[in-house]
Amino acid sequence: MKSALKGFARREWGPLYTAVRTALVTRKWRAVPMTLAAVCLTALFQLVQNQDWGYQPVQNIGSVRAEDPVWLALLRTPLSLFVPALDLPVWGALAQVLLVFGIAEICLGRWRTLAIAYLATLAGTLYARVGIALGPDNPLGLPASDARVVDTGPSAAVVGLAVYVCWRYRARWTAALVVVAMVVEVLVKTNLAGKEHLAAIAAVLVLMAVTAWRERRQSPPPGPEGPEGPEPELRPGTRSWKPPITS
């Protein structure tokens, strides 16, 4: 039983663990500069928004609500990712950013990490508008009161990045566990945040499908002699070589 668990852990997390450990040992903090900057920015926003003079400025640059005009929501979305929710402990947001963003930056690179994070966040933000339009009677809908809920924090980005990184490194059971946990969250407590997490996962699943399709199209087809390619060329001096026939 113990050996079976070790084998499962090695298959599930071995490549991911090796990639992260190698980067941290060889490059240390230089392996995750974007993640460290994101942690500092999140901590700074938390500090400022808890000041009497800082709450409104932070809301103006990083607070997104479904009732806001679309252009304003899109303008605020990049920074909304780093504005922690006021009703949740900030250490949770900082830990999420440090762990998941750090692993993603090492495994995917900083620009792909940012792109996927913003895709997941934007999917959640846009879903809120669609859900409110559908109404509470629709399984995918939301009550009108959610239009005034402040939509901030890195949680949607964290969920999307976790699923994508697990898929790229073949930690399929871990990715499935993240998805199941988000579904259970919605079933236990139906709220805007939970359904936004599912919207983020849906956007990342579409990205994964498109990526897999493109990789299949770009992979070289097998050679005409079979999947191993053409037979090796026979040269003069070998026993099977025959001189070419000339007319």
Secondary structure, DSSP 4 states (H G I P E B T S, - for coil): -HHHHHHHHHHHHHHHHHHHHHHHHHHGGGG-HHHHHHHHHHHHHHHHHTSTTTHHHHHHHH-B-TTS-HHHHHHHHHHHTTS--TTS-HHHHHHHIIIIIHHHHHHH-HHHHHHHHHHHHHHHHHHHHHHHHH-TTSTT---GGGGGS-B-SSHHHHHHHHHHHHHHTT-HHHHHHHHHHHHHHHHHS--HHHHHHHHHHHHHHHHHHHHHHHHHHHSPPPBTTBTT-SPPPP-TTSTT--PPP--
